[in-house]
Amino acid sequence: MTIRRFNAKGVQLFEAYVLQCRQRHKTGEPIEPVTQSLLTDPECSVETHYQFPGGAADFKDKLSIGEYFCRVIPDDIHAEARLDKELWTWLAAYFFDEITEGRKKIKETRAYIASIGFREFYRHLLLGPYFIYFNARDNPDRVRVLLYNDPTTMNEVMVQFGSYQTLMQNKSLQSVVQRLYFDEKAKKIKKGAGDKVAGTPRRLMAFFRQIELNYDLPSIDENEIWNMLPKEFQKFKD
Amino acid sequence: MAVTRLKLLNRQKIAQSDIKIALETIGKAKRFTADLKLHGYRLPSDARIFVDARQLMETIRFDLGTVGKPSARVARDISRLHGERVTFDVNVITPSGAQKLATAEAIRPVNELTGAPGSVPLLPVDASRDLDGLVWCIEYIEKFGGRTDAPVLCIDQSAVNGAASTFLQDSAARALILPAALREVLIRILVMDEHPFEPKSEEWPDSWLRFAAKLTCDDVPSAEAPKDDKLCFVDQASKAFSRQHMLLSNFIRERNR
């Protein structure tokens, strides 16, 4: 099947639908699925060159979302596709049931209506995982801590680092964040990593911002950064 | 609880006048050339030079050799950075290790949309996107350590109707947008960021404050000045700008034609 891209009218109608869903979710009224006409009406969207891969999409976590869309979008089109917010908004409409747990978890509109600003993009439930996965596609395990959750959940590590441009293109930093906060046995963030106290992601962000004033982070490897971490991070190193 | 603050370790600021980055755009192809004058900074000859081209969520790094042996001045391709708003960071790094010896951040190419040849525009225009219902807005790219990149006047791509460069020549658009944009940026600098004015600095907030001081013929309020004084200064600057460019009279004249 060919993937489509909303036009302005399509985005407007889908946004109205999301707002209505949120309202109904609050009042407990039933929420209707996205209509087929919204997805395919030529007055709301146009065809793109992208095709859905064969087989049903299985979005069990954000990692699988990233992996799926890396199969949809050729690597050499990434720079263009990541900025195509009408495409990502249409995709969110198409997969609305999958990314809302069957319309049970309705988040704010930016989770579905894509924005390409770096403060916003990672909040989109499809574009965010795709972009992060693409940048770590040589070894996605490096960003598992950002993408291990189910599609509707945003963990504290993702909240802190999702908009940190440097992290998106720096493998060493990605590895440090992964090593520090991901519990490989439990397959989720380490206990206490969601807090706001010493050693937590919020504090690591502040540390990165500080050292970045004096050090060129792309020139430092993973172990050097690891060894530079102040004592307060020791409890997550162990 | 505050993170232990590191001081700047003798990092030098490279003056904007010592950096010239020219951007050439032909269709979708985009290339830049960089001219750096670093001889006055007493940097080790084997210190490494990197230029980072940034746009939205992506950065491309270029190795420009060393201070003693800079690489040849050639056009470097950055076509994969989409949109008009590309900025450049220049970093001079220790020969071994990663300490920054000299930096310049958020440098704009000299030939952007609103700039005269050889000048750096105070408020570049980006009309490459739709703004979700807004005709215009001011955008900043947040940098690290709470610093921000220079403001950009974003105009909805459908509002400019394919002619971004002529949009602000319309007297109504100028009158309705520019004083409000000026006001918004100055409030950001003075009230929200509480930026301490440094008259000789090449940082973008200081360039804006110098511009505002020239408009008002008044001193820039200090960072500690009461909020009302700052807002009064902003108000004066906005009105002075409108008067000096005759925005109201031009608007009325055009409307009555």
Interface residues (C-beta under 8 A of the other chain):
Chain A: A8 A79 E80 R82 L83 S115 I116 G117 F118 R119 F121 F131 S163 Q165 T166 M168 Q169 V197 A198 R203 A206 F207 F208 R209 Q210 I211 E212 L213 N214 Y215 D216 L217 P218 S219 I220 E224 P230
Chain B: M1 V3 T4 R5 L6 L8 L9 R11 F50 R54 L56 M57 E58 T59 R61 R80 L81 H82 G83 N91 I93 G97 A98 Q99 K100 R129 D130 D132 E139 I141 E142 F144 G145 G146 S158
